[in-house]
Amino acid sequence: MLRRCLSVLLALIISLTALTACSQNDSQSSSQINTSTQADSSISDVDESIYKDSENWAYLAQGENMEADLFILCPTVFTGDDDDHNMSLTDTASKESFLGALNMEKGIYEDNCRMFAPYYRQAGLEVYEMTAEEREPYLETAYQDVKEAFIYYMENYNEGRPYVLAGFSQGADMSIRLVKDLFDEEEYADNNVAVYAIGWGITEEETRDYPHLKLAQGETDTGVVITFNTEAEDIQSSVIVEGSTLGINPLNWKTDSTYADKSLNLGACFTNYDGEITKEIKNLTGAYLDPKRGTLKVTDINKEDYPASLPIFTDGVYHIYDYQFFYRNLQKNVGDRVESFLNN
């Protein structure tokens, strides 16, 4: 079972470069869960008091002398099976992968943010083969953990500081759920710099139903959601975006179909479980937003070079490369939005 989990995991979140084993430095290992003292996570409700324990955080106030905070939510690293549809907080292998996946993204944010990331009972990869109705109870279980951790962070660590909310894939879904659920309240919304919900769809209907779900319209607006979903030009549907979505182009920060040449791509970066950049390609690809689907179409990528690698995706659905293809642009944009928030 462990070999099966790790093999699917590597396909989901790792680039084509080889990954190192998940050996962690002292600061990382100190934030892993102590499985000998943690209660079993199969309970349906999680009291927020579990987040009083620092061992229930992958990152806890990591980084010093930063002008903003980051509350980041991990993408799917747990595969799941017929018996377990949510990751157990006592699953050592999944927790190691959980931390490694966060490390792969942290370089986008760590120059500007003190970082927080809770462990949560995320839904397994296999739930995405279910219907939306069937998978929802497992995603709701994940969300209840996320909500409790976020409220605990706001009440005990934020202290009025500007903060970025972020997540990729399932982490993006969880971020959007937080916005829908809580951001109509000033205590949660007022200090939000931006929400980077990359690799998840948002519909026009959702923005009508939740007026506080505001999508970014430019490069430095704040209190907004930044989202996009990367595809080849011939893709017409995917598990992530079956119909259409809203989004923004991370190369020119436009929400229409204006093409952005690859010369605007500051650097695609492929990282390992320690967060080290193992390969960087400047000017990898240009991109534009599809006027019908709203997805981000890339123009200079060969499918053979960046396979989907998972049965739930077809080649040309570049979901696992969403932040990697535009890594340096996202990194710069986080700094730009933090500066914009502080100046205004």
C-alpha atoms as one frame of an Amber mdcrd trajectory, in Angstrom:
protein
   0.000   0.000   0.000   2.816   2.399   0.887   4.562   1.764  -2.423   1.294
   2.427  -4.276   0.668   5.692  -2.390   4.157   7.012  -3.049   4.113   6.152
  -6.739   0.851   7.991  -7.372   1.952  10.868  -5.189   5.120  11.405  -7.186
   3.083  11.569 -10.365   0.713  14.114  -8.881   2.980  16.759  -7.465   6.507
  16.160  -8.710   7.982  17.492 -11.903   9.863  15.330 -14.354  13.085  15.849
 -12.486  14.091  13.298  -9.869  13.130  14.041  -6.283  15.229  13.627  -3.224
  14.034  11.642  -0.239  12.090  13.530   2.338  14.863  14.163   4.883  14.040
  17.314   6.807  16.085  19.891   8.625  15.696  20.546  12.335  13.086  23.245
  11.972  10.967  21.049   9.703  11.193  17.913  11.810  10.206  19.814  14.924
   6.876  20.662  13.272   5.879  17.125  12.286   3.115  15.342  14.182   4.158
  13.044  17.011   2.087   9.997  16.112   2.584   8.345  19.494   0.607  11.081
  21.250  -1.885  12.152  18.561  -5.382  10.670  18.825  -6.756   8.752  15.853
  -8.168  11.111  13.224 -11.198   9.075  12.189 -13.506  11.199  14.340 -16.005
  13.330  12.429 -15.376  16.552  14.340 -12.031  18.077  15.223 -11.854  20.458
  18.155  -9.762  23.501  17.326  -7.701  22.773  20.428  -5.644  20.229  18.488
  -4.030  23.214  16.777  -2.763  24.425  20.122  -0.169  21.690  19.706   2.700
  22.864  17.492   3.157  19.315  16.245  -0.116  19.628  14.324   1.425  22.255
  12.067   3.737  21.548   9.148   4.818  25.207   9.336   4.265  27.278  12.454
   5.481  30.873  12.317   8.312  29.776  10.030  10.407  32.771   8.946  11.416
  35.905  10.798  11.109  39.664  10.247   8.506  39.322   7.492   5.968  42.017
   6.729   3.121  39.556   6.113   1.992  36.048   7.022   1.151  33.070   4.830
  -1.553  30.523   5.624  -0.978  27.777   3.050  -2.889  24.560   2.411  -1.294
  21.433   0.986  -2.384  19.831  -2.308  -3.450  16.192  -2.506  -0.712  13.825
  -1.375  -2.940  11.046  -0.008  -4.221   8.508  -2.538  -6.907   6.860  -0.416
  -8.500   3.448  -0.876 -11.820   1.677  -0.361 -11.460   1.886   3.422  -9.859
   5.285   3.914 -11.038   8.316   1.956  -9.409  10.905   4.228  -5.790  11.071
   5.338  -5.230  10.032   8.921  -3.246  12.416  11.072  -1.311   9.372  12.227
  -0.216   8.419   8.687   3.530   9.039   8.880   4.262   8.500   5.187   1.507
  10.868   4.066   2.631  13.518   6.570   6.161  13.369   5.181   4.773  13.808
   1.684   2.504  16.583   2.992   5.483  18.560   4.253   7.476  17.842   1.098
   4.674  19.115  -1.141   4.490  22.351   0.835   8.247  22.751   0.572   7.967
  22.526  -3.208   5.767  25.657  -3.208   7.227  27.662  -0.341   9.817  29.514
  -2.439   6.996  31.488  -4.042   6.073  32.983  -0.666   8.914  32.706   1.820
  10.735  35.921   0.845   7.737  37.962   1.975   5.838  35.871   4.495   6.074
  34.187   7.864   4.547  30.793   7.093   1.782  28.713   8.676   0.503  25.389
   7.320  -1.740  22.992   9.269  -1.857  19.256   8.804  -5.429  18.340   7.870
  -7.420  15.242   6.971  -7.350  15.890   3.253  -9.475  13.822   0.891  -7.704
  11.066  -1.022  -6.952  11.297  -4.717  -9.414   8.518  -5.477 -12.413  10.609
  -4.362 -12.000  12.670  -7.539 -13.136   9.626  -9.474 -16.465   9.837  -7.612
 -19.366  12.056  -8.544 -19.369  15.528  -6.998 -22.142  14.488  -4.610 -20.310
  11.337  -3.506 -17.004  13.081  -2.856 -18.396  16.056  -0.944 -18.548  14.416
   2.532 -14.810  13.661   2.334 -13.960  17.171   1.178 -16.145  18.562   3.950
 -14.184  16.514   6.491 -10.991  18.083   5.154 -12.533  21.546   5.254 -13.605
  21.294   8.891  -9.960  20.772   9.866  -8.844  23.652   7.653 -11.463  26.003
   9.081 -10.556  25.205  12.680  -6.846  25.699  11.957  -7.464  28.999  10.176
  -9.629  30.384  12.980  -7.025  29.286  15.502  -4.307  31.058  13.497  -6.378
  34.242  13.273  -7.176  34.258  16.981  -3.726  33.342  18.267  -1.067  34.404
  15.754  -2.327  36.957  13.256  -2.600  39.962  15.605  -3.757  42.237  12.809
  -0.906  41.397  10.446  -1.419  41.325   6.667  -1.664  37.749   5.469  -1.731
  35.751   2.252  -4.015  32.724   1.950  -2.777  30.125  -0.520  -3.314  26.622
  -1.789  -2.788  24.496  -4.863  -5.278  21.893  -6.181  -7.207  20.535  -3.161
  -5.487  23.263  -1.163  -6.973  25.815  -3.573 -10.423  24.297  -3.117 -10.011
  24.588   0.659  -8.867  28.223   0.297 -11.928  29.107  -1.774 -14.184  27.419
   0.769 -12.667  29.601   3.489 -13.364  32.737   1.458 -16.972  31.733   0.818
 -17.549  30.754   4.427 -15.764  33.482   6.375 -14.695  36.447   4.275 -17.996
  38.271   4.560 -16.765  39.017   8.088 -14.338  41.923   8.481 -12.197  40.164
  11.073 -11.086  37.665   8.419 -11.214  39.718   5.236  -9.744  43.087   6.225
  -6.110  42.026   6.535  -6.084  39.654   3.586  -3.475  40.613   1.000  -4.658
  38.074  -1.562  -5.732  34.459  -2.020  -3.611  32.345  -4.371  -6.045  29.520
  -5.202  -4.123  27.975  -8.088  -5.361  24.894  -9.894  -9.058  25.145  -9.093
 -12.061  26.511 -10.948 -14.336  29.387  -9.942 -17.552  30.079 -11.838 -19.441
  33.298 -12.451 -22.338  31.819 -10.493 -20.105  31.440  -7.451 -19.065  35.086
  -7.592 -22.731  36.093  -7.741 -23.647  33.849  -4.825 -20.670  35.063  -2.784
 -20.073  38.776  -3.494 -17.039  38.718  -1.187 -15.413  36.170  -3.542 -13.615
  38.808  -5.590 -11.303  37.747  -8.385  -8.119  39.615  -9.228  -8.407  42.076
 -12.101  -4.789  43.163 -12.292  -1.260  42.812 -10.973  -1.488  44.582  -7.619
  -5.116  44.645  -6.470  -5.568  43.222  -2.977  -8.209  41.277  -1.098  -8.736
  39.259  -4.262  -8.440  35.667  -5.483  -5.767  34.709  -8.017  -6.596  31.519
  -9.894  -5.779  29.816 -13.199  -5.787  26.319 -14.705  -3.144  25.434 -17.282
  -3.977  23.402 -20.418  -2.917  22.672 -23.952  -4.890  24.494 -26.611  -6.880
  21.423 -27.668  -8.204  20.473 -24.213 -11.957  20.945 -23.857 -12.669  19.381
 -20.451 -10.910  18.099 -17.328 -11.676  16.879 -13.821 -10.742  20.332 -12.522
 -12.655  22.379 -15.123 -15.436  20.453 -16.830 -17.153  23.498 -18.305 -15.726
  26.980 -17.808 -13.977  28.981 -15.135 -12.795  32.470 -14.340  -9.108  33.228
 -14.051  -6.178  35.532 -14.645  -3.061  35.226 -16.795   0.039  35.181 -14.531
   2.240  36.490 -17.351   0.421  39.750 -18.135  -2.116  39.836 -15.244  -5.051
  40.303 -17.588  -8.433  38.602 -17.337  -9.233  38.714 -21.055  -7.743  36.586
 -23.839  -4.800  38.910 -24.574  -1.852  36.728 -25.504   1.273  36.965 -23.338
   4.485  36.047 -25.128   6.945  33.661 -23.500   9.374  36.560 -23.118   7.180
  37.605 -20.166   7.781  34.285 -18.428  10.389  35.103 -15.777  11.174  31.468
 -15.102   9.603  28.045 -14.765  11.050  26.290 -11.716  10.922  22.632 -10.769
  11.571  21.928  -7.101  12.183  18.958  -4.827  10.836  17.978  -1.406  13.344
  20.249   0.336  12.162  23.233  -1.716  15.363  23.375  -3.761  15.071  24.383
  -7.403  16.402  21.435  -9.389  15.730  22.958 -12.824  14.851  26.441 -14.043
  13.821  27.423 -17.579  13.444  31.094 -18.413  10.874  32.023 -21.067   9.430
  28.502 -21.103   6.052  29.335 -22.589   3.584  32.026 -23.478  -0.087  31.789
 -22.529  -3.561  33.250 -23.007  -6.953  32.766 -21.359  -9.355  30.757 -23.469
 -12.315  33.098 -24.160 -14.777  30.208 -23.789 -13.336  27.920 -21.104 -11.487
  30.577 -19.142  -8.569  28.211 -18.702  -4.949  29.234 -19.279  -3.774  27.911
 -22.644  -0.007  27.503 -23.048   1.486  27.809 -26.506   5.055  26.517 -26.334
   4.777  23.217 -24.458   5.091  19.715 -25.929   2.749  17.229 -24.262   5.421
  14.551 -24.450   7.743  16.657 -22.301   5.169  17.282 -19.563   2.820  14.283
 -19.357  -0.253  14.349 -17.129   1.002  11.160 -15.419  -2.314  10.397 -13.711
  -5.309   8.431 -14.991  -7.712  11.186 -13.916  -6.043  13.578 -16.404  -5.293
  13.334 -20.109  -2.007  14.582 -21.519  -2.329  18.287 -22.146  -3.990  18.938
 -18.796  -1.015  20.585 -17.107  -2.563  20.695 -13.657   0.508  19.381 -11.851
   2.620  22.119 -13.473   0.334  25.072 -12.720   2.665  26.898 -10.364   5.866
  25.387 -11.745   5.417  26.841 -15.252   4.956  30.365 -13.806   6.994  30.103
 -10.600   9.068  33.300 -10.881   6.087  35.387 -12.000   4.099  34.201  -8.990
   7.048  34.807  -6.683   7.387  38.401  -7.888   3.644  38.953  -7.716   3.409
  37.944  -4.067   5.948  40.627  -3.233   4.150  43.176  -5.413   0.789  42.541
  -3.750   2.221  42.631  -0.237   3.868  45.972  -1.061   0.623  47.271  -2.581
  -1.322  46.266   0.523   1.153  47.964   2.859   1.195  51.139   0.775  -2.572
  51.417   0.652
